[in-house]
Amino acid sequence: MDWASAKEHCKKRNWQWSLNLINAAQIEMEEKEKYIQKLESQLKAHRLYNSCNY
């Protein structure tokens, strides 16, 4: 289930606590994805730097 359909499911049932949880989880996942992209970029740069030094 994606974020939008999960939110719609909770809205239909008036589950505000679930909506709050979904919103918090979505924000956390987006932050983690940004952090992962940053780390992958740093790793790529580090590998490139190391390959040029050998």
Biopython code that builds the backbone (N, CA, C, O; Angstrom):
import numpy as np
from Bio.PDB.StructureBuilder import StructureBuilder

atoms = [
    (1, "MET", "N", (0.851, -1.178, 0.000)),
    (1, "MET", "CA", (0.000, 0.000, 0.000)),
    (1, "MET", "C", (0.898, 1.243, 0.000)),
    (1, "MET", "O", (1.808, 1.361, 0.821)),
    (2, "ASP", "N", (0.640, 2.141, -0.904)),
    (2, "ASP", "CA", (1.434, 3.373, -0.966)),
    (2, "ASP", "C", (0.868, 4.407, 0.008)),
    (2, "ASP", "O", (-0.189, 4.205, 0.605)),
    (3, "TRP", "N", (1.594, 5.520, 0.154)),
    (3, "TRP", "CA", (1.202, 6.540, 1.132)),
    (3, "TRP", "C", (-0.191, 7.097, 0.850)),
    (3, "TRP", "O", (-1.002, 7.245, 1.764)),
    (4, "ALA", "N", (-0.462, 7.404, -0.406)),
    (4, "ALA", "CA", (-1.740, 8.036, -0.756)),
    (4, "ALA", "C", (-2.920, 7.112, -0.461)),
    (4, "ALA", "O", (-3.922, 7.541, 0.110)),
    (5, "SER", "N", (-2.799, 5.853, -0.849)),
    (5, "SER", "CA", (-3.919, 4.931, -0.605)),
    (5, "SER", "C", (-4.071, 4.634, 0.890)),
    (5, "SER", "O", (-5.187, 4.433, 1.369)),
    (6, "ALA", "N", (-2.965, 4.606, 1.622)),
    (6, "ALA", "CA", (-3.057, 4.403, 3.077)),
    (6, "ALA", "C", (-3.755, 5.585, 3.732)),
    (6, "ALA", "O", (-4.579, 5.404, 4.629)),
    (7, "LYS", "N", (-3.426, 6.796, 3.288)),
    (7, "LYS", "CA", (-4.076, 7.985, 3.842)),
    (7, "LYS", "C", (-5.562, 7.994, 3.514)),
    (7, "LYS", "O", (-6.390, 8.323, 4.364)),
    (8, "GLU", "N", (-5.896, 7.635, 2.290)),
    (8, "GLU", "CA", (-7.305, 7.606, 1.882)),
    (8, "GLU", "C", (-8.084, 6.570, 2.697)),
    (8, "GLU", "O", (-9.218, 6.816, 3.109)),
    (9, "HIS", "N", (-7.473, 5.426, 2.920)),
    (9, "HIS", "CA", (-8.094, 4.366, 3.728)),
    (9, "HIS", "C", (-8.414, 4.881, 5.134)),
    (9, "HIS", "O", (-9.491, 4.614, 5.667)),
    (10, "CYS", "N", (-7.479, 5.617, 5.726)),
    (10, "CYS", "CA", (-7.684, 6.143, 7.086)),
    (10, "CYS", "C", (-8.698, 7.285, 7.112)),
    (10, "CYS", "O", (-9.463, 7.419, 8.067)),
    (11, "LYS", "N", (-8.702, 8.105, 6.067)),
    (11, "LYS", "CA", (-9.670, 9.204, 6.005)),
    (11, "LYS", "C", (-11.092, 8.676, 5.924)),
    (11, "LYS", "O", (-12.000, 9.233, 6.542)),
    (12, "LYS", "N", (-11.292, 7.595, 5.158)),
    (12, "LYS", "CA", (-12.623, 7.008, 5.034)),
    (12, "LYS", "C", (-13.149, 6.519, 6.380)),
    (12, "LYS", "O", (-14.350, 6.565, 6.644)),
    (13, "ARG", "N", (-12.239, 6.052, 7.222)),
    (13, "ARG", "CA", (-12.632, 5.509, 8.523)),
    (13, "ARG", "C", (-12.463, 6.505, 9.660)),
    (13, "ARG", "O", (-12.711, 6.182, 10.822)),
    (14, "ASN", "N", (-12.035, 7.727, 9.317)),
    (14, "ASN", "CA", (-11.833, 8.795, 10.297)),
    (14, "ASN", "C", (-10.842, 8.373, 11.394)),
    (14, "ASN", "O", (-11.088, 8.566, 12.585)),
    (15, "TRP", "N", (-9.731, 7.799, 10.959)),
    (15, "TRP", "CA", (-8.675, 7.356, 11.878)),
    (15, "TRP", "C", (-7.576, 8.404, 11.917)),
    (15, "TRP", "O", (-6.559, 8.274, 11.236)),
    (16, "GLN", "N", (-7.780, 9.428, 12.707)),
    (16, "GLN", "CA", (-6.807, 10.524, 12.771)),
    (16, "GLN", "C", (-5.471, 10.056, 13.328)),
    (16, "GLN", "O", (-4.424, 10.500, 12.858)),
    (17, "TRP", "N", (-5.482, 9.184, 14.301)),
    (17, "TRP", "CA", (-4.233, 8.697, 14.894)),
    (17, "TRP", "C", (-3.394, 7.968, 13.851)),
    (17, "TRP", "O", (-2.168, 8.076, 13.849)),
    (18, "SER", "N", (-4.059, 7.221, 12.958)),
    (18, "SER", "CA", (-3.330, 6.518, 11.895)),
    (18, "SER", "C", (-2.784, 7.504, 10.874)),
    (18, "SER", "O", (-1.675, 7.332, 10.368)),
    (19, "LEU", "N", (-3.559, 8.532, 10.573)),
    (19, "LEU", "CA", (-3.077, 9.548, 9.638)),
    (19, "LEU", "C", (-1.827, 10.226, 10.185)),
    (19, "LEU", "O", (-0.874, 10.474, 9.445)),
    (20, "ASN", "N", (-1.832, 10.526, 11.483)),
    (20, "ASN", "CA", (-0.661, 11.139, 12.100)),
    (20, "ASN", "C", (0.546, 10.211, 12.011)),
    (20, "ASN", "O", (1.659, 10.655, 11.726)),
    (21, "LEU", "N", (0.324, 8.938, 12.253)),
    (21, "LEU", "CA", (1.399, 7.960, 12.180)),
    (21, "LEU", "C", (1.935, 7.825, 10.755)),
    (21, "LEU", "O", (3.146, 7.756, 10.544)),
    (22, "ILE", "N", (1.037, 7.789, 9.794)),
    (22, "ILE", "CA", (1.437, 7.682, 8.390)),
    (22, "ILE", "C", (2.240, 8.911, 7.968)),
    (22, "ILE", "O", (3.271, 8.787, 7.308)),
    (23, "ASN", "N", (1.767, 10.090, 8.349)),
    (23, "ASN", "CA", (2.489, 11.316, 8.004)),
    (23, "ASN", "C", (3.883, 11.336, 8.619)),
    (23, "ASN", "O", (4.850, 11.723, 7.963)),
    (24, "ALA", "N", (3.985, 10.921, 9.872)),
    (24, "ALA", "CA", (5.292, 10.881, 10.532)),
    (24, "ALA", "C", (6.212, 9.871, 9.853)),
    (24, "ALA", "O", (7.394, 10.145, 9.648)),
    (25, "ALA", "N", (5.677, 8.713, 9.506)),
    (25, "ALA", "CA", (6.476, 7.685, 8.832)),
    (25, "ALA", "C", (6.920, 8.153, 7.452)),
    (25, "ALA", "O", (8.051, 7.895, 7.042)),
    (26, "GLN", "N", (6.041, 8.832, 6.741)),
    (26, "GLN", "CA", (6.385, 9.324, 5.413)),
    (26, "GLN", "C", (7.510, 10.358, 5.494)),
    (26, "GLN", "O", (8.444, 10.326, 4.692)),
    (27, "ILE", "N", (7.422, 11.257, 6.445)),
    (27, "ILE", "CA", (8.467, 12.272, 6.620)),
    (27, "ILE", "C", (9.788, 11.606, 6.973)),
    (27, "ILE", "O", (10.835, 11.967, 6.436)),
    (28, "GLU", "N", (9.738, 10.642, 7.868)),
    (28, "GLU", "CA", (10.962, 9.943, 8.269)),
    (28, "GLU", "C", (11.583, 9.193, 7.089)),
    (28, "GLU", "O", (12.800, 9.217, 6.908)),
    (29, "MET", "N", (10.755, 8.536, 6.297)),
    (29, "MET", "CA", (11.264, 7.799, 5.131)),
    (29, "MET", "C", (11.900, 8.748, 4.114)),
    (29, "MET", "O", (12.940, 8.428, 3.538)),
    (30, "GLU", "N", (11.292, 9.898, 3.892)),
    (30, "GLU", "CA", (11.850, 10.866, 2.953)),
    (30, "GLU", "C", (13.201, 11.381, 3.445)),
    (30, "GLU", "O", (14.126, 11.565, 2.653)),
    (31, "GLU", "N", (13.312, 11.614, 4.755)),
    (31, "GLU", "CA", (14.586, 12.054, 5.318)),
    (31, "GLU", "C", (15.648, 10.974, 5.179)),
    (31, "GLU", "O", (16.800, 11.271, 4.865)),
    (32, "LYS", "N", (15.266, 9.717, 5.413)),
    (32, "LYS", "CA", (16.210, 8.600, 5.285)),
    (32, "LYS", "C", (16.660, 8.432, 3.840)),
    (32, "LYS", "O", (17.832, 8.153, 3.587)),
    (33, "GLU", "N", (15.745, 8.597, 2.891)),
    (33, "GLU", "CA", (16.104, 8.479, 1.481)),
    (33, "GLU", "C", (17.103, 9.559, 1.074)),
    (33, "GLU", "O", (18.042, 9.286, 0.327)),
    (34, "LYS", "N", (16.904, 10.786, 1.562)),
    (34, "LYS", "CA", (17.845, 11.863, 1.280)),
    (34, "LYS", "C", (19.213, 11.552, 1.874)),
    (34, "LYS", "O", (20.240, 11.786, 1.239)),
    (35, "TYR", "N", (19.223, 11.025, 3.095)),
    (35, "TYR", "CA", (20.472, 10.684, 3.762)),
    (35, "TYR", "C", (21.200, 9.567, 3.013)),
    (35, "TYR", "O", (22.421, 9.615, 2.865)),
    (36, "ILE", "N", (20.462, 8.569, 2.543)),
    (36, "ILE", "CA", (21.047, 7.471, 1.770)),
    (36, "ILE", "C", (21.654, 7.996, 0.478)),
    (36, "ILE", "O", (22.752, 7.585, 0.103)),
    (37, "GLN", "N", (20.958, 8.897, -0.208)),
    (37, "GLN", "CA", (21.485, 9.477, -1.438)),
    (37, "GLN", "C", (22.783, 10.230, -1.173)),
    (37, "GLN", "O", (23.726, 10.155, -1.961)),
    (38, "LYS", "N", (22.822, 10.953, -0.063)),
    (38, "LYS", "CA", (24.027, 11.686, 0.316)),
    (38, "LYS", "C", (25.186, 10.725, 0.547)),
    (38, "LYS", "O", (26.293, 10.951, 0.058)),
    (39, "LEU", "N", (24.928, 9.647, 1.296)),
    (39, "LEU", "CA", (25.973, 8.667, 1.574)),
    (39, "LEU", "C", (26.448, 7.967, 0.299)),
    (39, "LEU", "O", (27.644, 7.728, 0.131)),
    (40, "GLU", "N", (25.527, 7.642, -0.586)),
    (40, "GLU", "CA", (25.903, 7.010, -1.851)),
    (40, "GLU", "C", (26.758, 7.944, -2.694)),
    (40, "GLU", "O", (27.706, 7.504, -3.344)),
    (41, "SER", "N", (26.431, 9.214, -2.688)),
    (41, "SER", "CA", (27.214, 10.198, -3.425)),
    (41, "SER", "C", (28.622, 10.322, -2.842)),
    (41, "SER", "O", (29.601, 10.394, -3.584)),
    (42, "GLN", "N", (28.719, 10.347, -1.510)),
    (42, "GLN", "CA", (30.026, 10.416, -0.860)),
    (42, "GLN", "C", (30.848, 9.171, -1.152)),
    (42, "GLN", "O", (32.052, 9.264, -1.390)),
    (43, "LEU", "N", (30.210, 8.007, -1.135)),
    (43, "LEU", "CA", (30.905, 6.760, -1.425)),
    (43, "LEU", "C", (31.427, 6.747, -2.862)),
    (43, "LEU", "O", (32.552, 6.319, -3.120)),
    (44, "LYS", "N", (30.609, 7.215, -3.781)),
    (44, "LYS", "CA", (31.014, 7.271, -5.181)),
    (44, "LYS", "C", (32.219, 8.201, -5.343)),
    (44, "LYS", "O", (33.173, 7.863, -6.044)),
    (45, "ALA", "N", (32.179, 9.360, -4.704)),
    (45, "ALA", "CA", (33.291, 10.308, -4.775)),
    (45, "ALA", "C", (34.540, 9.715, -4.138)),
    (45, "ALA", "O", (35.641, 9.890, -4.660)),
    (46, "HIS", "N", (34.387, 9.027, -3.038)),
    (46, "HIS", "CA", (35.517, 8.410, -2.354)),
    (46, "HIS", "C", (36.155, 7.331, -3.221)),
    (46, "HIS", "O", (37.380, 7.247, -3.308)),
    (47, "ARG", "N", (35.326, 6.504, -3.863)),
    (47, "ARG", "CA", (35.848, 5.450, -4.759)),
    (47, "ARG", "C", (36.570, 6.066, -5.942)),
    (47, "ARG", "O", (37.625, 5.579, -6.347)),
    (48, "LEU", "N", (36.019, 7.122, -6.495)),
    (48, "LEU", "CA", (36.652, 7.793, -7.629)),
    (48, "LEU", "C", (37.999, 8.385, -7.209)),
    (48, "LEU", "O", (38.986, 8.268, -7.936)),
    (49, "TYR", "N", (38.035, 9.010, -6.058)),
    (49, "TYR", "CA", (39.275, 9.587, -5.536)),
    (49, "TYR", "C", (40.322, 8.497, -5.317)),
    (49, "TYR", "O", (41.486, 8.668, -5.678)),
    (50, "ASN", "N", (39.909, 7.384, -4.728)),
    (50, "ASN", "CA", (40.845, 6.282, -4.473)),
    (50, "ASN", "C", (41.333, 5.640, -5.759)),
    (50, "ASN", "O", (42.492, 5.232, -5.833)),
    (51, "SER", "N", (40.498, 5.541, -6.758)),
    (51, "SER", "CA", (40.918, 4.915, -8.010)),
    (51, "SER", "C", (41.923, 5.779, -8.759)),
    (51, "SER", "O", (42.736, 5.261, -9.523)),
    (52, "CYS", "N", (41.874, 7.077, -8.549)),
    (52, "CYS", "CA", (42.812, 7.987, -9.204)),
    (52, "CYS", "C", (44.160, 8.014, -8.493)),
    (52, "CYS", "O", (45.161, 8.425, -9.079)),
    (53, "ASN", "N", (44.194, 7.581, -7.240)),
    (53, "ASN", "CA", (45.428, 7.638, -6.471)),
    (53, "ASN", "C", (46.273, 6.362, -6.572)),
    (53, "ASN", "O", (47.375, 6.308, -6.028)),
    (54, "TYR", "N", (45.771, 5.354, -7.253)),
    (54, "TYR", "CA", (46.531, 4.108, -7.359)),
    (54, "TYR", "C", (47.104, 3.891, -8.719)),
    (54, "TYR", "O", (47.769, 2.882, -8.955)),
]
sb = StructureBuilder()
sb.init_structure("model")
sb.init_model(0)
sb.init_chain("A")
sb.init_seg("    ")
for serial, (resi, resn, name, xyz) in enumerate(atoms, 1):
    if name == "N":
        sb.init_residue(resn, " ", resi, " ")
    sb.init_atom(name, np.array(xyz, "f"), 0.0, 1.0, " ", f" {name:<3s}", serial, name[0])
structure = sb.get_structure()
